[in-house]
Amino acid sequence: MKTIQYIVFFGIVFTIYGLINVYVYYRGISIIPNTVHARNIFFFTFLFFSFSFVIGRFLERIWLSPVSFAITWIGSFWLAAMFYFFLLAVLSDIVRLLNHFFHFFPDFITSNPDTFRRYTFLIAVSVVVITLIAGHLNAVIPRVKRIPLTINKAVNIESPFRVVVVSDIHLGTIIGPRREKRLVQRINSLEPDLVLFAGDVVDEDLGPVLHQNVGKGLENIKSSNGIYSITGNHEYIGGVEEAVAFLTRHGITVLRDSVTRIMNAIYVVGREDHDQRRFGGSGKKPLHELLQDVDMTKPVIVMDHQPTTLDESVQNKVDLHLSGHTHNGQIWPLNLLTRKIYQLSWGYEKRGTTHIYVSSGFGTWGPPVRIGSHPEIVELILTFNSPDDSAFFRKSNRVL
């Protein structure tokens, strides 16, 4: 069953990827001068770019080397370039179709169509290249998102209690030792009481992670009450047992449909990823089952990688729900799509007594590019109050 799921999943992905590349190729070749030399150069260049991501990923499994790393980087940038070339080509075809019916092109276009197409091609390439450069610079500079939250439950710990949340790191070829080092330094600068990783810590295949010794730096994270993680869909795609073993070796406790108690005061519930059913053959446990032995008079934090179970946390009166996965679309206009797919694609929301935060993530998948989305590290500054105490103070203020 697991093998069939893999075949179906990757079959759909490669089919869509192939069709988009074919469309972009035929729109591009129509602009290239009609000479054998020029068209051969375009054909083989396009062929290399379109297969580079697949070739790079394949080489990572059989021959980790500077060559495999370089090809993977090229292929990763091509994913974003291909996407924006596709959007520009579709836009161009829509304009041409409208002109076919309404004839609004000016004379300088209709009288010199070949020249106009070449200039359009050069402008499109320039726009895409500039977009990729700007998007890459944006992707490597994470922001710290500070959110003060009040949870109306009494605990015998000092406030504020600082929780640093990081999702979607995607350690691997693209997010290597340098980015990992900057992540660890930034986390430590916040002096966290607790560090939570909300899934997709590793980026599928562990080969590049082990080859670069990425993960060693995670051992340098300083957290008063430990580091906890959950599984994400990429842990399952790359092999969940290997990923969990890797994280455990580096001092990270992975909560897999399990509960832990911090300082005998705060419960942290880690849920298995939604894709466990697709790649693991079984579904995750219902939240109410995980909460059976939890003292709900104490603060309860739930981590679930994909933000598909927000209502479940609200119904079970969880105090804080944390997710990632969406990357907030990562590259515009996909953020518009993620807003339609998920109840909350990014940011903070409160429903009933439940605080919810969906992170845009630290790293990237595929293109090392972010357009319309920022990488982030989330610092939650938690204050705990007894509901009775809060009511007393409000009453006292009214008397005064």
C-alpha positions in Angstrom: 0.0 0.0 0.0 2.8 2.4 0.9 4.5 1.8 -2.4 1.3 2.5 -4.3 0.8 5.8 -2.4 4.3 6.9 -3.4 3.7 6.0 -7.0 0.4 7.9 -7.2 1.7 10.9 -5.3 4.9 11.4 -7.4 3.1 10.4 -10.6 0.7 13.3 -10.2 3.6 15.7 -9.2 5.8 14.7 -12.2 2.9 14.8 -14.7 2.0 18.4 -13.7 5.6 19.4 -13.6 6.2 17.9 -17.1 3.1 19.6 -18.7 4.1 23.0 -17.3 7.6 22.6 -18.7 6.3 21.6 -22.1 4.0 24.6 -22.3 6.8 27.0 -21.3 9.1 25.4 -23.8 6.8 25.7 -26.8 6.0 29.3 -25.9 9.7 30.1 -25.6 10.8 28.3 -28.8 8.3 30.3 -30.8 10.3 33.4 -30.0 13.8 32.0 -30.8 15.2 32.8 -34.3 14.4 30.0 -36.7 17.9 28.7 -37.1 19.2 25.2 -36.3 22.0 26.6 -34.1 19.8 29.0 -32.0 17.1 26.4 -31.5 19.5 23.7 -30.6 21.0 25.9 -27.9 17.6 26.7 -26.5 16.5 23.1 -26.6 19.4 21.6 -24.7 19.6 24.5 -22.3 15.9 24.2 -21.5 16.2 20.4 -21.2 19.0 20.8 -18.7 17.1 23.3 -16.5 13.8 21.3 -16.7 15.4 18.1 -15.5 18.0 19.6 -13.1 15.9 19.4 -10.0 15.0 15.7 -10.6 18.6 14.8 -11.6 19.9 16.6 -8.5 17.6 14.9 -6.1 18.4 11.5 -7.7 22.2 12.1 -7.5 21.8 13.0 -3.8 20.7 9.4 -3.2 23.6 7.7 -5.1 26.5 10.2 -5.4 26.6 13.1 -2.9 29.1 15.6 -4.3 29.6 19.2 -5.2 28.1 18.2 -8.6 24.9 16.9 -7.1 24.6 20.0 -4.8 25.2 22.4 -7.7 22.6 20.7 -9.9 20.0 20.6 -7.0 20.6 24.4 -6.4 20.1 25.1 -10.2 17.0 22.9 -10.3 15.5 24.6 -7.2 15.8 28.0 -8.7 14.4 26.7 -11.9 11.2 25.6 -10.1 10.5 29.3 -9.3 11.6 30.5 -12.7 9.4 27.9 -14.4 6.4 29.0 -12.3 6.8 32.6 -13.2 7.5 31.9 -16.9 4.4 29.9 -16.9 2.3 32.7 -15.4 3.8 35.2 -17.9 3.1 32.9 -20.8 -0.5 32.3 -19.7 -1.0 36.1 -19.3 0.5 36.6 -22.8 -1.8 34.1 -24.3 -4.8 35.6 -22.7 -3.9 39.1 -24.0 -3.3 37.7 -27.5 -6.7 35.9 -27.4 -8.4 39.1 -26.4 -6.7 41.0 -29.2 -7.9 38.4 -31.6 -11.5 39.4 -30.9 -11.1 43.1 -30.1 -8.0 44.2 -32.1 -6.5 46.6 -29.6 -2.8 46.1 -30.4 -1.2 49.3 -31.7 0.4 49.4 -35.2 4.0 49.2 -34.0 3.1 45.7 -32.5 1.1 44.4 -35.5 3.6 45.7 -38.1 6.7 44.2 -36.3 5.4 41.0 -34.5 8.8 39.2 -34.5 10.6 42.1 -33.0 7.9 42.7 -30.4 8.0 39.1 -29.3 11.8 39.2 -28.9 11.6 42.3 -26.7 8.8 40.8 -24.7 10.9 37.6 -24.2 13.9 39.7 -23.0 11.7 41.7 -20.6 10.1 38.5 -19.3 13.5 36.9 -18.6 14.7 40.1 -16.9 11.6 40.3 -14.7 12.0 36.6 -13.6 15.7 37.0 -12.8 15.2 40.1 -10.7 12.3 38.4 -9.0 14.4 35.4 -8.1 17.2 37.5 -6.8 14.9 39.6 -4.6 13.0 36.5 -3.5 16.2 34.7 -2.5 17.5 37.6 -0.4 14.1 37.7 1.3 14.2 34.0 2.0 17.5 34.0 3.8 16.6 36.8 6.3 14.2 35.5 8.9 12.2 37.8 11.1 11.4 37.3 14.8 7.6 37.4 15.3 7.0 38.3 19.0 3.5 37.6 20.3 2.4 38.2 23.9 -0.4 35.8 25.0 -2.3 35.5 28.2 -3.6 32.1 29.2 -6.2 32.2 32.0 -4.9 29.2 34.0 -2.8 29.3 37.1 0.7 27.6 37.1 3.5 27.7 39.6 6.1 29.1 37.2 7.3 32.6 36.7 5.8 34.7 33.9 6.5 35.6 31.2 7.3 32.1 29.9 9.1 32.3 26.6 8.3 29.7 24.0 10.3 29.8 20.7 8.4 28.1 17.8 10.1 27.2 14.5 8.4 25.2 11.7 9.5 24.0 8.3 13.2 24.3 8.6 13.8 21.8 5.8 17.4 21.0 6.7 19.2 19.6 3.6 21.0 20.7 0.5 19.4 24.2 0.5 19.2 24.8 4.2 22.7 23.8 5.1 25.1 24.3 8.0 25.4 28.1 7.6 21.6 28.7 7.8 21.4 26.2 10.6 24.1 28.1 12.6 22.2 31.4 12.2 19.0 29.7 13.3 20.6 28.4 16.4 22.2 31.7 17.2 18.9 33.5 16.8 17.0 31.0 19.0 19.6 31.3 21.8 19.6 35.1 21.6 15.9 34.9 22.7 16.8 32.9 25.8 13.8 30.5 25.5 12.2 28.6 28.3 11.0 26.1 25.8 11.7 25.4 22.1 9.1 23.7 19.8 9.7 22.5 16.3 6.3 22.3 14.5 7.3 19.7 11.8 9.3 19.5 8.6 12.6 19.9 10.4 14.4 17.9 7.7 13.8 18.1 3.9 13.0 14.6 2.8 16.2 12.6 2.1 18.6 12.5 5.0 21.6 12.0 2.8 22.6 15.6 2.3 21.9 16.3 6.0 24.3 13.6 7.2 26.9 14.5 4.5 27.1 18.1 5.6 26.7 17.1 9.3 23.7 19.4 9.4 21.9 18.8 12.6 25.1 18.9 14.8 24.3 22.6 15.4 20.9 21.7 16.9 22.7 20.3 19.9 23.9 23.9 20.7 20.3 25.2 21.2 19.9 26.4 24.8 16.5 25.8 26.2 15.6 25.7 29.9 13.0 23.0 29.4 14.1 21.1 26.4 13.4 20.9 22.7 10.3 19.1 21.3 9.3 18.4 17.8 6.6 16.7 15.8 6.5 15.0 12.5 5.7 16.8 9.3 4.8 15.6 5.8 8.4 15.8 4.7 9.6 13.5 7.5 7.1 11.0 6.1 8.1 11.5 2.5 11.8 10.9 3.3 11.3 8.1 5.8 9.8 9.0 9.2 11.7 6.4 11.3 15.1 7.6 10.0 14.1 11.2 10.5 12.9 10.7 14.1 16.0 8.7 14.9 18.2 11.6 13.5 16.4 14.2 15.6 16.5 12.1 18.7 20.3 11.7 18.3 20.7 15.4 18.3 18.8 16.0 21.6 15.3 16.7 20.3 12.3 14.8 21.7 9.8 13.9 19.0 6.2 13.7 20.2 4.3 11.3 18.0 0.7 11.3 19.1 2.0 11.7 22.7 2.0 14.1 25.6 4.7 15.5 27.8 4.5 17.7 30.9 6.9 20.7 31.3 7.9 21.7 34.8 4.9 19.7 36.1 2.8 22.6 34.9 2.3 22.8 31.1 1.2 20.0 28.8 2.6 19.8 25.3 0.7 17.5 22.9 2.5 16.4 19.7 0.3 15.0 16.9 1.4 12.8 14.0 1.3 14.5 10.7 -1.8 14.3 8.5 0.2 12.4 5.8 0.8 9.5 8.2 -2.2 7.9 6.6 -0.8 8.4 3.0 2.7 7.2 3.7 2.4 5.2 6.9 -0.8 3.4 6.3 -2.7 4.5 9.5 -4.2 7.7 10.7 -3.3 9.8 13.8 -5.2 9.4 17.0 -8.1 11.7 17.8 -7.2 14.7 20.0 -9.7 13.8 22.7 -8.0 10.4 23.1 -4.6 12.1 23.6 -6.2 14.4 26.2 -7.8 11.6 28.3 -5.1 11.8 31.0 -4.4 15.5 30.8 -5.3 17.8 33.6 -7.2 20.5 31.6 -7.0 22.9 34.5 -3.4 23.3 33.4 -2.2 25.0 30.2 -2.3 22.7 27.2 -0.2 23.4 24.0 -1.0 21.3 20.9 1.4 21.0 17.9 0.0 19.7 14.6 2.1 20.3 11.5 -0.7 20.9 9.0 -3.4 23.4 10.1 -6.3 21.1 9.3 -7.4 20.3 12.9 -8.0 23.8 14.3 -11.6 23.1 15.0 -10.7 20.0 16.9 -8.4 22.0 19.2 -11.1 24.6 19.8 -13.7 21.9 20.6 -11.4 20.3 23.1 -10.6 23.7 24.7 -6.9 23.6 24.0 -5.1 26.8 25.2 -2.6 27.1 22.3 -2.5 25.4 18.9 0.6 25.6 16.8 1.0 24.6 13.1 3.2 25.4 10.1 3.3 23.7 6.7 1.7 26.4 4.5 4.9 28.6 4.1 2.2 31.2 3.6 2.3 30.1 0.0 6.1 30.8 -0.2 5.9 32.4 -3.7 3.1 34.8 -4.8 0.4 34.2 -5.8 0.3 30.8 -4.1 -0.5 32.6 -0.8 -3.9 33.4 -2.3 -4.4 29.6 -2.9 -3.3 28.6 0.7 -5.8 31.1 2.1 -8.6 29.3 0.3 -7.4 25.8 1.3 -6.8 26.4 5.0 -9.0 28.1 7.6 -5.9 30.0 8.7 -2.9 30.1 6.3 -0.6 32.2 8.4 -0.7 34.3 11.5 -2.6 34.5 14.8 -6.2 34.0 15.6 -8.2 33.4 18.8 -11.3 31.1 18.7 -13.1 30.8 22.0 -10.4 30.2 24.6 -7.9 28.8 22.1 -5.0 30.8 20.8 -3.9 29.7 17.3 -0.7 30.4 15.4 0.2 29.1 12.0 3.8 29.9 11.1 5.1 30.7 7.6 8.2 28.7 8.5 11.9 29.3 8.6 13.1 27.5 5.5 11.9 26.8 2.0 10.9 23.8 0.0 12.1 23.6 -3.6 12.9 27.2 -4.7 15.1 29.0 -2.1 12.9 31.9 -2.8 10.1 33.7 -1.0 7.8 36.3 -2.7 5.0 37.7 -0.7 6.0 35.7 2.3 8.7 36.1 5.0 10.6 33.4 6.9 10.1 33.7 10.6 11.0 32.5 14.1 8.1 32.9 16.5 8.6 34.0 20.1 5.5 33.5 22.2 5.6 35.4 25.5 3.1 33.6 27.7 1.6 35.0 30.8 -0.6 32.8 33.0 -3.5 34.1 35.1 -6.1 32.4 37.2 -9.6 33.1 35.9 -10.7 33.7 39.4 -7.9 36.2 40.0 -8.7 38.0 36.8 -12.3 38.4 37.9 -11.2 39.6 41.3 -9.0 42.3 39.9 -11.7 43.5 37.5 -14.2 43.7 40.3 -11.6 45.5 42.5 -11.0 48.1 39.7 -14.7 48.8 39.4 -15.0 49.4 43.2 -12.0 51.8 43.1 
